[in-house]
Amino acid sequence: MKLPNYQNAIVGERKLVQYIMSASHLYGRHKAAFFEAFGFSASDCESLTKALLKHAAEHEVTNVEDSPFGRRYIVEGALTAPDGRTPLIRAVWFIDTGEQVAHFVAAYPLEKHR
């Protein structure tokens, strides 16, 4: 199954700038180093936004987790990077209870196991 309504999914710029691509964030700095190694940059978050939305459109949901606040969707697969490589990532999306639109939560590198 695909991420529900992936065509309308939202990647918040603040999430990318202040977390995923922040070299000073306690947890985000490791993710920032990973994504920067593939050509993404904090000054051009639009390219990462587009890549994450494409990732959600191209890959299947691998896990769904319910919570009291909504449903978490895990999507795994290759991400198209600006430098032409395709690192494997796990992207986490969340749909709040009563809502239809997924919001990007986080992304993590996956080890190559294929």
PyMOL commands that set and color helices and strands:
alter all, ss='L'
color gray80, all
select helices_A, chain A and resi 6-8+13-20+28-36+45-58
alter helices_A, ss='H'
color red, helices_A
select strands_A, chain A and resi 61-67+70-78+88-96+103-109
alter strands_A, ss='S'
color yellow, strands_A
deselect
rebuild
show_as cartoon
